[in-house]
Amino acid sequence: IFGRQIIKRIAELNIKAGYFAAGGTPIATPGGDDELAVLDCSLCHAAKTIRESEMQKRNLMATINHDLRTPLSSLLIGLEMVYEGLCGTLPEPEEELVLKVEKDLRKLLHQINDLLDIEKFDAGEANAELRPVNVANALPVIVEKVRRENLEANVKLKLAIDEAANDLLALLDQPMFERLITVLIENALAASKDESVILISLTRQNTSMRICVEDTGPGVP
């Protein structure tokens, strides 16, 4: 009888562990002060603590998305309008200041977007919106955007596109693709010395394509 009771209680613990793994919060069985009862209480307490932490993290991500990213995005649009002269011509010192603030703000938004994307992947909520994209047309736009955001960097960005790749389409999530290429180029910029060259190339390989970002930095130790 004692053995059957032990087996039954272990089976109950196993069910609770499975319930927690499926996203639930198990409740400890009242009574008992032996090792299995202590394990039961510890398991349920840990599950409750983890669920509360996950809820706090979700609330934080929602706050960052709504109360931080949204107003920063609006501010960035305003700065772009000012820099482009839609609010009047700026003296050169003020124009440089606006450009610097715009660059710093854009980097902050990149970091916020990366943080929110990581949270989506962790929660299994990241859904890629795949569609055909002409990479040969998309790459120059990305490279020019990175160049504009890093005007103070004394590094040349060189883009080389194989003519044979001009008509190739790739099925991908374009915003994610743009951010991936941007991160690769910015990493290369951070590792490159002054007056060096970063080569961004697109070549065709039969029915596929190859994108390379090459720099002359020291690489990973």
C-alpha positions in Angstrom: 0.0 0.0 0.0 2.8 2.4 1.0 4.5 1.8 -2.3 1.4 2.4 -4.3 0.8 5.7 -2.5 4.4 6.8 -3.3 3.9 5.9 -6.9 0.6 7.8 -7.0 2.1 11.0 -5.5 5.1 10.9 -7.9 2.6 10.5 -10.8 0.7 13.6 -9.5 4.0 15.6 -9.4 4.7 14.5 -12.9 1.2 15.7 -14.0 1.7 19.0 -12.3 5.1 19.4 -14.0 3.5 18.7 -17.3 0.7 21.2 -16.6 3.3 23.9 -15.8 5.2 23.1 -19.0 1.9 23.6 -20.9 1.6 27.1 -19.5 -0.5 26.4 -16.4 0.2 27.2 -12.7 -0.2 24.0 -10.6 -1.5 24.3 -7.0 0.1 22.3 -4.2 -1.8 19.5 -2.5 -2.6 20.5 1.1 -1.2 18.5 4.0 1.9 16.4 4.5 5.4 17.3 5.7 7.5 14.6 4.1 10.0 15.0 1.2 7.4 14.6 -1.5 5.1 17.2 0.1 8.0 19.6 0.4 8.9 18.9 -3.3 5.2 19.5 -4.2 5.1 22.9 -2.4 8.5 23.9 -3.9 7.4 23.0 -7.4 4.1 24.9 -7.2 5.8 27.9 -5.5 8.4 28.1 -8.3 5.8 27.8 -11.0 3.8 30.6 -9.4 6.9 32.8 -9.2 7.8 32.1 -12.8 4.3 32.9 -14.1 4.3 36.2 -12.1 7.7 37.1 -13.6 6.4 36.3 -17.1 3.4 38.6 -16.5 5.6 41.4 -15.3 7.8 41.0 -18.4 4.8 41.1 -20.7 3.5 44.2 -19.0 6.9 45.8 -19.4 7.1 45.0 -23.1 3.6 46.4 -23.6 4.7 49.6 -21.8 7.8 49.9 -23.9 5.8 49.3 -27.1 3.1 51.8 -26.3 4.6 54.4 -24.1 8.1 54.5 -25.5 8.4 53.2 -29.1 5.3 55.0 -30.4 6.2 58.6 -29.2 9.9 58.0 -30.3 8.7 57.0 -33.7 6.6 60.2 -33.9 9.6 62.3 -32.8 11.8 60.7 -35.4 9.3 61.6 -38.2 9.4 65.2 -36.9 13.2 65.3 -36.9 13.3 64.0 -40.4 11.0 66.7 -41.6 13.1 69.3 -39.9 16.3 67.9 -41.4 14.8 67.8 -44.9 13.9 71.5 -44.6 10.1 71.1 -44.5 10.0 73.5 -41.6 12.5 76.0 -43.0 16.2 76.1 -43.7 18.4 75.4 -40.8 21.9 76.9 -40.2 24.7 74.4 -40.6 25.4 74.0 -36.9 21.7 73.3 -36.1 21.5 71.0 -39.0 24.4 68.9 -37.7 22.8 68.8 -34.3 19.4 67.6 -35.7 21.2 64.9 -37.7 23.1 63.7 -34.6 19.9 63.6 -32.6 18.1 61.8 -35.4 20.9 59.2 -35.6 20.9 58.5 -31.9 17.1 58.3 -31.8 17.1 55.8 -34.8 19.6 53.6 -33.0 17.5 53.7 -29.8 14.5 52.6 -31.9 16.5 49.8 -33.4 17.4 48.5 -30.0 13.8 48.7 -28.8 12.6 46.9 -31.9 15.2 44.2 -31.3 14.1 43.8 -27.7 10.4 43.5 -28.7 11.3 41.0 -31.4 13.3 38.8 -29.0 10.3 38.8 -26.6 8.0 37.7 -29.5 10.3 34.9 -30.4 10.6 33.8 -26.8 6.8 33.8 -26.5 6.3 32.0 -29.8 4.4 35.0 -31.2 6.8 35.9 -34.0 5.0 35.5 -37.3 7.1 36.1 -40.4 5.2 37.8 -43.3 6.8 36.2 -46.3 6.5 37.7 -49.7 8.6 37.9 -52.9 11.2 40.6 -52.7 13.7 41.8 -55.3 16.9 41.8 -53.2 18.8 43.6 -55.9 16.4 46.6 -55.5 16.2 46.3 -51.7 20.0 46.3 -51.0 20.8 49.8 -52.3 18.1 51.3 -50.2 19.4 49.6 -47.0 23.0 50.5 -47.7 22.1 54.2 -48.4 20.1 54.3 -45.2 23.0 52.9 -43.1 25.4 55.4 -44.9 23.2 58.3 -44.0 23.0 57.2 -40.4 26.7 56.9 -40.1 28.0 60.0 -41.9 30.7 60.6 -39.3 32.3 57.1 -39.9 35.3 57.5 -42.1 34.6 54.2 -43.8 33.4 53.7 -47.4 30.4 51.4 -48.1 30.8 49.8 -51.5 27.9 47.9 -53.1 28.5 45.3 -55.8 25.5 43.6 -57.4 25.9 40.8 -59.9 23.8 41.6 -63.0 22.7 38.0 -63.1 20.9 38.5 -59.7 18.8 41.5 -60.8 15.8 39.4 -61.6 15.9 37.0 -58.7 13.1 37.2 -56.1 13.5 35.9 -52.5 10.6 34.9 -50.3 11.3 36.7 -47.0 10.0 39.0 -44.4 11.3 42.4 -45.7 11.5 44.3 -42.4 13.4 41.5 -40.8 15.6 41.2 -43.8 16.4 44.9 -43.8 17.2 44.8 -40.1 19.5 41.8 -40.5 21.5 43.4 -43.3 21.6 46.7 -41.3 23.0 44.9 -38.2 25.7 43.1 -40.4 26.8 46.4 -41.9 26.8 48.3 -38.6 28.9 45.5 -37.0 31.3 45.8 -39.9 31.5 49.6 -39.4 32.2 49.1 -35.7 35.1 46.8 -36.5 36.6 48.8 -39.4 39.5 51.3 -39.2 39.3 54.8 -40.7 39.6 55.0 -44.5 38.8 51.3 -45.0 36.2 49.8 -47.3 33.2 47.6 -46.5 32.0 45.5 -49.4 28.4 44.5 -49.6 27.9 42.1 -52.5 25.0 40.2 -54.1 25.8 37.3 -56.4 23.7 34.7 -58.1 24.4 31.0 -57.6 22.1 29.1 -60.0 18.6 29.7 -58.6 19.8 31.0 -55.3 21.7 34.1 -54.2 24.5 35.0 -51.9 24.8 38.2 -49.8 28.2 39.0 -48.3 29.3 41.9 -46.0 33.1 42.0 -46.0 35.3 44.2 -43.8 39.0 44.4 -43.0 38.5 44.4 -39.2 40.3 42.1 -36.8 37.3 39.7 -36.6 36.2 37.7 -33.5 39.1 36.8 -31.2 
